[in-house]
Amino acid sequence: MEYRFLLDLAIILLSTKVLSLASKKIHLPQVVGALLAGLLLGPGVLGILEETSFIQSVAEIGVIVLMFCAGLETDVHELKKSGKAAFVIALIGVLVPLAGGFLVGWVFNRPGRIDSDASGSLFLQNMFLGVVLTATSVSITVETLKELGKLQSKSGNAILGAAIIDDVLGIIALTIITSAADSSVHMSTILVKIVLFFVFAGVAGFAFFKFYDWWSRRTRLLHRHAIVAFVFCLVMSYCAEEFFGVSDITGAYIAGVIISMTQTTQYLSSRFDTLSYLMLSPVFFASIGLKVDLPAMTPALLLFTLSYVVVAVLTKVVGCGAGAKLCGYRTCTCVQIGVGMVSRGEVALIVASQGMQVGLIGANFVGPVVIVVIATTIITPILQKIVYNNSPKVEVVRNPLSENFQELGEIRDRGN
């Protein structure tokens, strides 16, 4: 049996913690340090670590738990109020990056400037470069919002709601473009699966909520609640990805939202925060940096990359911010929402890999996509801290009943 994974895990945990503390010292979000740890240790810089199947699996569980915790801490009433606004924010936040990415591709992706080895038409290739920018990886944003204590703010709930819709719209955009290049992909089937997933989520969520409410009244051992909740989270994540083609983190978030309406929310949140902090989150954030292995950059490709990064940032800030403004949010909140949707993360990498499979993105464009992922992932928490620290302070109302229930659970745990 190979035991190298134990040393890899030890290196990741130590390096992410050290660099996270260093980030905190210079007044940056700690998640930036964890991301830099993966970048420095990975093949792009020092080459000490590489992404193994073990790291990939732990990182996937890490992002699932992270989004499950985000669901647990979601204010459902506020989320309902921001539902229509979240759709508008997500819609404009997809259309503007789509147009921006297409424009950058139209300027650079042509014979004599950057010769692509992709097999699809130039129009579809450029459209796909826009589709890559429609992706949003809200996991980085969630971690930073939790660190800043803003996850339950109006902007936090709007970002989470818009991210779910953004995920669906991104799948639709990806399906349309890939189906145009690959006749084996049927768009109607994918759209039906998306609708069926939300029907399934509603039915399964209602059934589980009723069961959980009944069961929780009959057991005094609260540590069992964490196991049941985690099982539900994993099953929802699996079903979303395996049967409906929807991201597993969407299933995890919905599972968290369902459980957030129970009385054990605060207790479960504290337990899963510990699990995430101890191992899962550091491995997930480090794994993003480990993906970086950049090819040689020509002047034209370098200029394309810089333009692509700038467009990636501005189109999300402008698009999502404009959508929020149309829905009546204050200007400072619009900026917070726009900034919170900037990070592309692993979602853009997954989209790019799908494009490579159907010949819509050449190997020479993978490097710029990876740079966009890293740049937006690092920039997002930095910009978030700036826009939230410079915004008017909003008082957060705490629920004393939930806190008392959490304390009671801790006492019971110590007694068992």
Secondary structure, DSSP 8 states (H G I E B T S, - for coil): ---HHHHHHHHHHHHHHHHHHHHHHTT--HHHHHHHHHHHHSTTTT-S----HHHHHHHHHHHHHHHHHHHHT--HHHHHHTHHHHHHHHHHHHHHHHHHHHHHHHHHSSTTT------S-HHHHHHHHHHHHH---HHHHHHHHHHHT-TTSHHHHHHHHHHHHHHHHHHHHHHHHHHHH-TT--HHHHHHHHHHHHHHHHHHHHHHHHHHHHHHTS---THHHHHHHHHHHHHHHHHHHHHH---HHHHHHHHHHHHTTSTTHHHHHHHHHHHIIIIIHHHHHHHHHHT-------HHHHHHHHHHHHHHHHHHHHHHHHHHHHTT--HHHHHHHHHHT---HHHHHHHHHHHHHTTSS-GGGHHHHHHHHHHHHHHHHHHHHHHHHTS--------HHHHHHHHHHHHHHHH-
